[in-house]
Structures are given as structure tokens and as C-alpha cells.
Amino acid sequence: MSGENAASSPLRAESIAKWDRDADVVIVGYGGAGACAAIEAARAGASVLLLERAGGGGGTTAMSAGHLYLGGGTRVQKATGYEDSPENMRDYLMQCSDDPDEEKVEIYCNNSVEHFEWLVELGVPFRDSILEERVMMQRTDDGVIWSGNEKAWPFREHATPAPRGHKPQAEEEGGPLLFAKLHEAAQAAGAEALYDTAVQTLVLADDGRVVGVMARHMGEELAVRARRGVVLCSGGFALNESMLRHHMPRIAGKVESIGNPYDDGAGILMGMAARGTSIHMSEYHITLPHYPPSSLTKGILVNGQGQRFVNEDCYHGRIGAYCALQPGGIVYLIADNAHFGWPELRDFELAETAESIAELEEALGIPDGMLQHSVEVYNRHAKEGRDPVFHKQETWLAPIEEPPFAALDCRLGKAPYMAFPLGGLWTRPTGEVLTAEGQPVAGLYAAGRTTCGISRSAEGYASGTCIADATYFGRLAGRRVASASPA
């Protein structure tokens, strides 16, 4: 089923001759959000049926590193010597978007410790240790890392830095372990999963209430009634090329999309066809994996005019976002012999090397004197341990003065950028899908990447917010739909 087919007009309940299956709560998609919605709905006493297109559950959660953005004073934070509070976490997250959902941020920060403890109770293990290194991918089983811009300017001016990227205790990826524990809990709570089942459209009553879905299971049409409501947890639209071109034309076709094969926007389109509205569809997380080695952070990023545009010590997603905005997508990382090293991901090319900054400038076609000026200003202040232009931390300040000099090619469409969308259905914290007027669509809920969550800006994204958002607000949606009056 393609995303476009899922946008067809919902069916009317009167056209359904016979319901093939029924449950109090029908959940579309069995990833992290769907599993958590199922656990809470089933524990509240509702009968739950999960419908999953793949041959098993997991979604993007099971494919991921498994980081969850948790804070406010978790056990791991305290054990590693870091103080945090819900207010401090909120102050940070409110700086991460020009249009934050203040209600969602407030609720999540106030309940982040509780969510951590809920996961621990399900058997998700977290080691009381921290990986302090600057890494793109965590390959250790340490319990927490710095996964955002907490220590970078300007964020450190608004909130006390604290690490919040919690990872389940597993070498390499922690996502499989995380989902395994969620799956065990969903089964124990009594939720039923039906695999190889592609939901094609929603079913509406005469008053517009969502009362079920029409799906295709093993080649056969399946009408499934939802007595209390339907929860859309079917992922985002990272693999829908037409939606990417429409909503994110700046980067479409120039980046590698991150997601699972079923991230085709089907849930978003179904929700919109039932009068739900989508928000922030042009926003995305985009990353430029230019380190390790972390020594490259001591270089400078410049655009085609030879000008710096970002502090190089911030999170790789923020760097990727600013790189994508440069004129023509032209970006180079300038480093000297003392600090250059090939990035761990070797899909980069050297644009040029030279024995002087002036020669490098000429070879790159940068206007005369511009790169030389940027390097001179940077070097002069770096020797004093300062960066008055972009406030890079002193740890990462070092003059660029040992020849030969290199320019790493970071051009958009050339370097190995990776991205996924952040927009989705507009929802309340408790999962109700909203119309353009801000009214709930009766019987329709959503969570996870199908929705627009607490992360909605490329410049402020932090690793772990997607899975944290999906699992926590999936729980709230499950509770709310279970308490709804039956249709």
C-alpha cells in the first residue's frame, strides 16, 4: 500500500456489511509508540488489537540506537554526578524550537523521571555510567550521553547543561532490546497483534466519529471495528518521495532518508483524510556525520563565501541544519595538519589541500581574502581561548596554523547527509488528533512519528527525543482512548 492510496476518502460505516474483527482499541502500527499505547490501554482494561504491516513488530524503534531523551533527575543522571530538574529540562527544550508545544514540553519534563522508572519496571536496563566522548553513534553500553546541544551556545545560556540521552544497556544498538521489553509487556497485558496487515483507510460513522479501519490481511479485505477509538502509530513519511519533495524541497533528493520501509506517511494521510490537520511538515532532522575523530571539531565550517556560520562544537543535527541553509548548499570544513583526520564515516571527499590558507582559498574558488580573514580572526581569538563570534567552547578552540591545510567537502548533495521529517498530525498530549480549528476528531488518536511531537526544529533536535516522545505520549494516548465511551 502506498501513502497516496491511504489518503483516499474514509469509508462510511453503513457501507460495511460485516465487521470481521473488533476491539475496544485498534492501534495502527506496532513500533515504540504502538507498543506503549497498547500496554497502557490493555492495563486499563480495554481489549487491544494491534495491526502491523510488517511480519513482526518493532518499527523504527527496533532499528535505532535506542536513545531516549530523559531528564529531570533520573537515577543514571544522579549516579554519574549530574544535577537536573524538570524546570531545567523544560528551559532547555523550550529553546529548541521557534514554535514549541509548551503543553507537551511541560508535561513531558514533569514526568520524565516517572517515564524512566516505568521503563525500568518493564525490564529495560540502564547502566549507571556516562560516555563523555563526542560521538556520532554510541557503541558502548553506557547509560547516558550528551545527545544534544546542552553544552553549546546559546543553549547553555538558558539552562544548566545536563546529559539526557539515555540508552538501554546494550553494546551497539539498544533499540532491539528496548522494543523486546515493550513487546513482552504488551503481550503480558493481553494486547493482540495481527501482522502482515496493511490498514488502507479509516471507517467513519455518520457523525464523523472514527469507528474502525479497513485493512488488507494476507490478501483479504478485513473490516475492523474500534469500539472506543483508533490510534495511529504508523511512523512518519521519510520514505515517501512525493511527500518529501512537496514538503521539504530544499533537501529532497540530496540526503539519505532515515526510517523503516513503511515510513510512507500512510498514517498522516489517513488522519488528514478524516479531517485531522498536519503541522510543521517542512521541518526535519538532518545530520552531517563529520566526526569522529573529535579533533575535527577544532576546525571551522565555512560557506562558499569563506564565512563561518555556526559553532562547530554543537550537536551534529544543528550543524547539518545550518549547513543545509548555506547559499547553494556549499560548505567546507577547514582543518590543519594537527587536527585533520578522516571521519569515521568515510563517504567524504577532500575538496582541496594546500600549503597556505591563501592557496586553499583560491583552489576552492572563495572570494579573495574572505577565507583568509575568517581564519585570521578565528586564530587570533583561539590563541586567547575565546570565540567571540560563535562562542565555541574553549575545549575545542585551537588555531588553524600547521600546514598542510585541508578542506573537507561538506556540500549538500555531495557529503553523506542523513535526514527524517519532524512534522505530522497535530495532537493533544493525550493523543487526540485535532482539526485545523483545534477540535478533536472523535474516535481518532495518534502518537509517535505520525504526529508532530516535542522535537519540531532541525536547529534544536536532540537524539532520543523521537523515541522518548513516541513511548511517553503513546502511553498517554493509550490511557485516554481506553477511557473513552464506546461508539
N, C-alpha and C positions, 0 to 999 in steps of 0.2 A: 504494500500500500504506500503510495506516495503522499507527501504532505499536502499536495494540492487536492488530491481526492478526498482527504479528510475534511476539507473546507466546504464540502457540499452541504446543502441545507439540511438541518436536522430532520429526522423523521417524526411524524406525529404518532402519538401512542395509539390513536384509533386505527392506524394502518397495521399495527402488529396483531396478527391473528392469534398468536400463541407465544407466551414467554417460555423460552427454553430453559432458562436458569433464573434464579432470583436470590437476592441477599439484601440485608439492611444497607450495607455499604459496598459499593463496587469501586475498586481502585484500578485505574488505568496506568499500568507501568509498575514494575517491581524492582526499582533501584532503592537507593537510600531513603528517599522521600516516601515512596510507596510502602516500604517495609515499616517505617516508623508510624505512618498513618494507620497501617494495618494493626500493629501492636497495640496502639492506644485505643483504636475503635473496638478491637476484639476484647481487650481488657475491660472496656466499659460495658460489655455485654452484647454488642452488636454482632450479627453474623457478617463475615467479611469475605468477599471474593476478589482476588487479585487477578487481573488479566494482563498477560505479558506476551509481547510479540515474539521474543526470542525463545530458545528452547530451555531457558533457565533464567533465574533472577540474577540481579547484580547491577545492570546498567553501568553508567559511567563511574559510579561509586566503586564498584569492584575492580575497575580498570585503573583506578587512581593511586596516588601515593598514600591516600587515606588521611591527609591532614584535616583537622577540624579547628577552626578559629574559636578558641575557648579562652576565657579570661575572667577577671573579676576576683581572682584569688583561688585558683584551683590548687589541688594537692600538689601537682607537679610544679606549678609556679613557686609555691612556698618552699618545696623541698630543694629547689635549685637556687633559692636565695632572692627571688624577685617578688616585690610587693605589687599588688594590683588591686583595683576595686571596680565595682560596676560603674561608678561615676567616671573613673579614669578611662576605662574601656570605651564608654559612651563618648567621652570627649574626643577620643582618637577617631572612632568610626564616624562621628559627625563631620570630621574634616575630610573624609574620603570621597565625598560626592558633593556636587553643586546642588543636588536635589535629594538629600537623604530622606528616607522614610523614617521620620523621627519616632513614630509609634513602634515600628518594628525594631528599630535600634534600641530603644529604651527597654522594651520587653525582653529582647534577647540578652542584653547586657545584664539586666537584673536577674536573669535566670540561667546565665551561662554556667555557673558553678553547679547548679542543680542538674543541668543537662549533662555535664561531665560525670557527675555521680550516677545519673541514670544509665549512662553508657557503661560505667564500671560495674553497676549491678547486673547488667546484661552479660557480663563476662569479657568486655573489651578491655584488654590490659594496656596500661600506660606505665612506662618506666620512669622513675623519678630522676631523670637526668636531662641535660641540655646539650645540644650541639651548637656551639658558639660560632663555628666557621660560617663564612659566607659561601653558600652553596646554591646551585640551581635545583638539584634533586637530592633529597636526603636518602642516603643508602644505609644509614645506621638505624638502630632500634631505640635511639634516644627519644624521650617522651615529649620534648618541646624544642622548637627552633624559632629564630626570628624570621617570620614568614611575610612580613610586610614592610611598611615604611616607618615603623615605630621610632627608630633611632635617627631617621633622616629629617632634614629640614624640608618644609616648615612644620612637619607634624610634631617634632619634639618640642616645638614652642607652645603647643596646645595641650599636650598630655605627657605624663611621665612615661618614658619608654619601658615596655614590658613585653617579653616574648609570649606569643599566644598560639603559635602553630603546633598544636598537639597531634602527635602521630601514634597510632596503636603500636604496641611493641612487636615489631617485625622487621627483619632485615629487608632491604629493598622496599617494595610497595607494601603499604599497610591496608590498602583498600580491600583486597580479598578477605583478610581477617576480619575487618570491620563488618563487611556485609555478611560473612558467615555467622557472626554473632547476632546480627539483626534478623537473619533468616531463621535461626534457631528460636529466637524469641517470638517471631511471628507464628511459627508452627506451634510452639508451646501454648500460645494464646488462643489457638483454634482457627487462625486465618487459613483459607484455602487458596491455592494458586493454580491457575489454568494457563499453561504455556502454549506456545505456537498459536496465539490468539491475537489477531490484529483488530483492534477497535476501529471501526470505519466512520461512525457518526454517533451523535447523541440522539436520544429519543425524548421528545418534549410532550407534556400534556397540553391541553387547550389553553391553559392559563400561562404557558411559557415555562413552567417548572420542569427541570430535568428529572426524568423518572427512569432512565435506563440508557443502554447503549446497544448499538447493532455492531456485531463483530463477525469475524471470519475465523473459524477454528478448524484446522485440518481440512480446508477446502469447503467447509459447510458454513452457511449463514447461521448466526447464533444471536437470538434476541435475549438480552439480559436485563432483568428488571432490578432497579435500585430503589428500595422502599424509603430509605432516608436520604440518599444522595450519592452522587458520583464524584470521585476525587481524581483529578487529572495530575498524574505524576510521571509523564512520559518523556521528560527531557526537553532540551532546547531545540534550536534549529541550525546547529553547527554544520550539519551535513546536507542542508537544503540549499543548493547553489542559487536557485532563483530568489529565495528569501534573502540570502547573503548579499546578492547583487542589488536587490531592491533597498535593503535597509542599511547596508554597510559598504557602499560603493568604493570608499577610499581604500579599503584593504582587500576586498573580494578578489580572488584570483591571484593574490600576491603573498598569501600566507598559507601555512598548513593548518587546516581546521582540526581542533581537538574535540573529540567526542566519540560516542559509540555509533555503530552503523544505523541505529534507529533514531538518532537525533535529527529528525527531519521536520520538526515543527508541527507534527500532527496534532499534539495536544493543544498547542496555542491556537492553531487554526480552528479546531473543533470548538474551543471555548469562545473564540470570536464569532463563529457562526451561530452561537447560542446567545448572542448579544453581549458577551464579555468584551472588554477592551484590553488592548496591549499597551504597554508603556516602555519607554527607553529602548526601543528596538534598534536604535542606531549605536547603542553603547556596546563595548566589547572589552574583553581582557586580551591583551596582546603582549607577547613576551619575546625578548631578544636574548637568547641564552649565550651571552658573550663571556661568561665566566663559569667555573674556574678555568685557569688559575685566578685567584682573587687579586693577584698583583695587577691585573688589567684595570682594576678599579682606580689605580693610581694614574691611569692615562686620562685623556679627556675626549669627550664626544663632541664633534663639530659637524655643522651642516655644510652645504655646498658653498656658503659664503665664508667658511672658516670660523664661524662663531659658535661658542658653547651655548647650550640651551637647557641643560639640566644638570643637577648634581649627580655625579656618576656613582655615588655610594647608595643611592636609593634602590628600592626593590625593582627587580628586572621587569616587572609589569609596568611600572611607572616609566621606566626608561623606554620600553617598547612603545608606550603610548605617545611619548614626546617625539621619538624618532619618526613615527608614522605621520606626524603633523608637519615635519620639515618640508620646505619647498622642494617639490619633485621627489620626495622620499629619499633625498641624498644625505647620507650620514657616514662619517668615518670615525673610527676610534684611533686616536693618535697615541702612540706609546714609544718609549725609547728602549734601548738595548737592555737597560737594567730591569725593566718591568714587563717587557713583552713576553708572551707565551701563548701557544695555540690554545684556543678554547677547547674544553673537553668535548664539546660537540664540534667536530671538525668540518662541518659544512660551511665554513667561512673561506674567503679568499683574501689574500693580500692585495690591496688596491695598488700600493706603491711602497717602495723603500727608498731611502735617500740618506746621504751623509750630512745633510743640514735641513733645517725646517724650511728654509727658503727654497731649496731644491724640491722638497716634498710638496710644498705649496704649488710650485709650478707644474709638477708632474700630475697633480690632482686637478689642475685647472681652476684652482681657487683664486679669486681676485688678488692682485698683487698687494702684499703686505698684510692681508687680513689674518691668515693663519699665524704668521709671524707675530702679529700684535697679540692674538689670543694666547699664544704660548708664552710670550714675554710677560704679560700681565699675570698669567697663572703661575709661572715660575717665581716671579718676584714675591708674590704673596705666599706661595707654598713654602718657600725658604723660611718664612716667618711663622709657619703653622697656621696660616689663615686662608680663607677663601671668601672674600667679601662679596663676590658676585653671586655664587650659588651655595655657599656655606657648607661645602663638603667637610665631613668630619676630619679632624687632624690626623687620625689613624691612616687615612687614605690619601693624604697630601704628600707629594714628593715632586720635586722639579723634573721636568722632561728635558734632560740635557746630555745624556750619554748616547752618542751616535753608535750605530746607525739608527735612524728613526723609521717607524713603520706606520702605515695606515691600514687598519683592518676594514674591509668592505662591509658596511652595515646598511647598505641601501635597501629600501623596501622593495621586495620582489626579487632581490638578489641574495640577501642573507636569510638564514633559516628562521624566520619569524613564525610563531605559532599563536593561534587565537581561538576564542569562542565567544558567542554572544552573551550579553548580560540581561537583555530585555526579555519580557514575557508578559503573561497575563497580570493585570492589576488585581491584587487581592488584599483583603484584610489580614492582619496577623493570624487570625484563626482560620484562614483559608478560603473564605467566601470570595468567589470571583465577582468582580464589580463591573457594572456597565460604565459607559462614558460619563454618565451622570452621577456615578459613585454609588449606585444602588446595587445590592447583591442579586445575582441571578439565582433564583430559588432552586435549590437542589444541586448546585454546582460549586465545587471546591477545587483547589489546586495547591500544589506545593512543589518545591524543587526548581529545577531549571525551566519548567513550564511557566513559572512565574518570574516576576521581577522582584528580587529579594533585597537583602541589605547591601549587597555589592552591586552598584549600578554605574560605576565610573571607571574607565580604563586607568586614569591617573591615580586612583586611590585603591585599586584592588589589592587584596592580600590573600596569599594562598591559605586555603582552609575555610574561607568564608562560604563557598558554594556548598560543601558537604555539611558544614555546621548549619547553614541556613536550611538546607533540604531536610536534614534529620530533625532539627528542632521544630521548624514550622510544619513539617509533616506530622509530627506528634500533635501539635495544636489543631491541625485540620482534622485528624482522626478523632480527637476528642469531640470537636464541635459537631461533625456530621453524625457521630454516634448518638448525640443528644437531640438531634433534630426530630421533629414529629414526622411519622411515616406518611408517605403520599397516599 
